[in-house]
Amino acid sequence: MTNPIEIATFEVKKNDWTDTRINSTSFDGNLEEDQVLFAIDRFALTANNISYCLAGDTLGYWQFFPTTDGYGRVPAMGYANVAASNHSEIKVGDRFWGFYPMSNYLIVQAGNVSASGFSDAVLIDKT
């Protein structure tokens, strides 16, 4: 992928869920080693999303997709397709189920890759 894309992510103020914003960033299309770009296809909105906000700091849900200025990115279970990959074992077009932010794209650092999936190495390094 060489064309820049706009990544738009829904965020909520951690201490006032009525205060929301769309955080937009531009991605130049260049992935670092072992990075994968997901095009988020769909995600579920359930009562669990509220639980993730409520327990965000206590159970670490806000740490999954960190942001700034007192805002948080609500995790949601969903599906995403690999739009670009710089990892030898993860191919463009592969489809994955997992935790995603409420966004159109997500860039991850693939680690612990196996036949059943992988982990985001950025999250692994933070624990």
PERA-V870726 format. One record per pair of residues at least 12 apart in sequence whose ideal C-beta (glycine too) atoms are under 8 Angstrom apart, sorted by sequence separation. I is the first residue (numbers start at 1). GAP is how many residues later the second one is. If there is no record, write none. Layout:
i:gap
I:GAP
I:GAP
This chain:
i:gap
10:12
11:12
81:12
82:12
108:12
109:12
112:12
9:13
61:13
81:13
82:13
108:13
109:13
111:13
8:14
9:14
61:14
81:14
82:14
108:14
8:15
9:15
80:15
81:15
8:16
9:16
56:16
79:16
80:16
7:17
79:17
6:18
7:18
79:18
80:18
6:19
7:19
53:19
78:19
98:19
6:20
7:20
77:20
78:20
80:20
90:20
5:21
6:21
53:21
77:21
89:21
96:21
4:22
5:22
52:22
77:22
78:22
83:22
4:23
52:23
76:23
77:23
87:23
90:23
4:24
5:24
75:24
76:24
89:24
4:25
49:25
75:25
76:25
3:26
49:26
75:26
76:26
80:26
87:26
2:27
49:27
74:27
1:28
2:28
73:28
74:28
90:28
48:29
73:29
1:30
73:30
45:31
44:32
43:33
44:33
43:34
44:34
43:35
64:35
1:36
17:36
42:36
43:36
65:36
41:37
42:37
64:37
40:38
41:38
14:39
40:39
41:39
40:40
41:40
12:41
39:41
65:41
14:42
38:42
39:42
14:43
38:43
39:43
23:44
38:44
39:44
37:45
38:45
36:46
37:46
37:47
14:48
23:48
36:48
37:48
36:49
21:50
35:50
36:50
35:51
36:51
34:52
35:52
31:53
33:53
34:53
31:54
32:54
36:54
41:54
15:55
29:55
31:55
9:56
11:56
14:56
13:57
14:57
43:57
9:58
13:58
14:58
38:58
12:59
13:59
43:59
64:59
11:60
12:60
40:60
63:60
11:61
40:61
11:62
12:62
38:62
10:63
40:63
63:63
9:64
10:64
40:64
39:65
40:65
39:66
40:66
38:67
37:68
38:68
37:69
38:69
37:70
38:70
36:71
35:72
36:72
35:73
35:74
36:74
34:75
35:75
31:76
34:76
32:77
34:77
27:78
27:80
1:82
1:83
34:87
10:91
9:92
10:92
9:93
10:93
9:94
8:95
9:95
7:96
8:96
7:97
7:98
7:99
5:100
7:100
